[in-house]
Amino acid sequence: MTKIEESELLEKIYNEIVLIKEELDEIKYALVKEEEPQQDEIEELNESHKEMKRGKAKNWTDVKKGLGY
């Protein structure tokens, strides 16, 4: 393989990777739409953070058990 062929091949591979990344980004956007949290959600997160700082956070195992997992 000559240098030109190798260079062309690398460029084609790079361009294909760029296209694949763009397509994956589109799929991600379609599946996981970002939206701003509601005020009550923000308040819940803030309260949970305060509880965690006070050492009153719930154990993840207990949370899962409460959800039936």
N, C-alpha and C positions, 0 to 999 in steps of 0.2 A: 504494500500500500504506500502510495507516495504521500508526501507532506500535504499536498493540496487535497487529495482525497480524504486524508485523515482529518484535516481541518474542516472540510465540508461536512463530513460525517458528524463531527463533534458539534458543529453549528446546527445541523438537523436535529440531533439528539437534544440539544439545549432548547431549541424552539418547541419541540414536542413536549418537553418537561414544562415549559412556560404555559403552553396551552392546557396541559393536564392540571396544573396548579390553578389556573383561572377557572376551569370547569369545577374543580373541587370547591373553590371559594363560592361559586354560584350555588352548588348543591348545599354547602354548609349554610349559606344565607337563607336558602329556601326551607331548610329543615329547622334551623334555630334562629327564628326571628328575634331580634333584639328589641326590647321595649323598655321604657322607663318604668321603674317600680312605682306602685301606688303609694300614697302617703301612709296608709296603714301597714304596708309591707316594710317601709322604711322604719316606722316606729317599732315594729316587731324585731327587726334586725338590730336596731339600737338597744332595745331592752335585752335581747339575747346577749349582745356584746357586753353590756353592763353586768349581767348575771355571770358571764364567763369570767370577767375581771374580778368579781367578788368571790369566785370559786364555787358558784352555785349552778354551774352548767350541768345539764343532764348528761349522763353517760350514753354514748352512742348505742350501746347494746340495749339499754332500757328504752331508748327512743324507738329502735327497730321492733322490740318486743311489743311496745304499745301500739305500733302500726300493724302488728300481726305477722312480722317476718321472723 
